[in-house]
């Protein structure tokens, strides 16, 4: 019996029989919707078997009739017999090898040793699955690709790490009391350090483990790179280079990848005319209020015990308002870390990481990571709100359909930085064009021999400026490309509402948009494909 490789079980087939009085052909019809035997398949078979002087007309008649009749197609001759053979396939990366057993044609099957010899002739010497080779030699599976060898990929070494001896992920979430109020008094956020105290230390990198291809070639692995101590202000590296220690008594701050130790600046009463604006490298603690129009700038955290009016507070670390902020439409909070407040109203808020409050009303919010409205009210109403990852609130909007515009899924700081980069590139390109024009004119003077010493110096300066501008544009375009890739990633922000989200609320997640037209309760809004879905609160 003979069927072409890949034929369906219901397809027709044919059989060649060698007898003393000739070579005979039997064509078997297909079953059901199976394919009929093709004349070309029979002719190819006869060519392979080197059958001489066959009758093509009788072959075509047998195929046409498909009646399972035996027809003599050639005179008696000796049958050409062949043993089983092997085809070897190696993937381009040389990490996998497979074989295909070609069935014998009147000959014998291959032994395990013969299969291994053929594999060796093709260079396969590593990762051979001896059990598989033994099985297919005992119980042959023909015309199928069978994996018989597999290499080992190299494993790169782990980079060295910095071990911090203080808690980087301290929970800054305020405690909710039994009556639903937010306790801003016992946050315990300060991490103190003494002079000479070890702040962090280095853990060594690990070496990589090389791999090997099925051809026995060693695949090199990369060793891990040593870590670098995150030295910041008021810290020093130990003599052996393995530890970072504090050089003063103060508060530890981890800002922008650096460990700093800051001393505190404390205002015992209000920030008013008697104090003036504050610009301090460390942490600022205000026991009273911050009055309208004043500015506090701090390299570390800012903590205010009273109320902030229409003032500006800019901090490299966290901003903690133990009461709240009535911004009067001009108040500004800008933090390189978290912003924590009891309430915020009519203000402009920008936090690189999280914002946590009991209520935010009629304000413009930018938050790089997560916005949480907790406590008794858990309210977000009015204004605009752009959040990198997630908004969690009890109530969003109001029953009066107050316009509330919220957006999640893309870090707002990335959008702003992208805009700044485009503007900076445009300006430098204009300056570069002017510099190139100046160089062209000066070189014409040089060709004419009219280049004075002053112009010679100006030419040299212009060439240096051109090199600087060209390098700067390259750096800015590289950062622009990186930000474009981040902005094009699929937005995965969520909005979780424990109680109600009211009509009048406009929701954007990435490039998808939803206008809330009916009250939604106890739900999660998320993006699926190009649409915004409403799921359960626990989604």
Secondary structure, DSSP 4 states (H G I P E B T S, - for coil): -B--TT--TTS-EEEEEEETTEEEEEEEPPSTTPPPPPHHHHHHHHHHTT--S--HHHHHHHHHH-S--EEEEE---PPP-B--EEEEEE-TTSSEEEEEEEPPBBS-PPPHHHHHHHHHHTT--SSB-HHHHHHHHHS--BTSEEEEEE-B--BPPPPPEEEESS-TT---PPEEPTTS-EE-S------EE-TT-EEEEEE-----B-EE-TTS-EE--PPPPPP---B-TTEEE-TTSSEEEESSSEEEEEETTEEEEE-EEEESS-BSTTT--EEESSEEEESS-B-TT-EEEESS-EEESSEE-S-EEEESS-EEEEEEEEEEEEEEEEESS-EEEEEEEEEEEEESS-EEESEEEEEEEEESSEEEE-TTT-EEEEEEEEESSEEEEEEES-TT---EEEEESS-HHHHHHHHHHHHHHHHHHHHHHHHHHHHHHHHHHHHTT---HHHHHHHHHHHHHHHHHHHHHHHHHHHHHHHHHHHHSPP--EEEEEEEE-TTEEEEETTEEEE--S-EEEEEEEEETTEEEEEETT-
